[in-house]
Amino acid sequence: MVFLIAAASTDGKVVNQHFGRAEEFYIMQADDETGWRYLETRKTQPVCKERSHDEDRLQATVDLLADCDYVLVSQIGPGAEFALSRKDITAFSIALPIDRAVEKLIAYRKRQA
């Protein structure tokens, strides 16, 4: 089964961004059997502004990722996680190189099957 993963990263190599501070999400297409490949980079406006959240930006970011099944971040708050879950997107906090994080996600899916 094919699925999409969004990784919050500053460099396209490591999952190293808090969901609310991310300016870019790297999108990968994956399959439980054949692996994964990079598709594109999607730019967004950070949701967090100092100590508050911009609800319009949160919704815009969730909408930007609406076709994704998973989001990989270094951290995520409960409000953002809930907003993603309403679109059937599962968020994982996992600060690893993107390739290792995606491989761990694929292995997790295989164990769940």
Salt bridges, closest charged atoms under 4 A:
GLU24 OE2 - LYS43 NZ 2.21
ASP32 OD1 - ARG109 NE 2.84
GLU40 OE2 - ARG42 NH2 2.95
ASP54 OD2 - LYS49 NZ 3.56
ASP63 OD1 - LYS87 NZ 3.65
ASP67 OD1 - ARG42 NH1 2.78
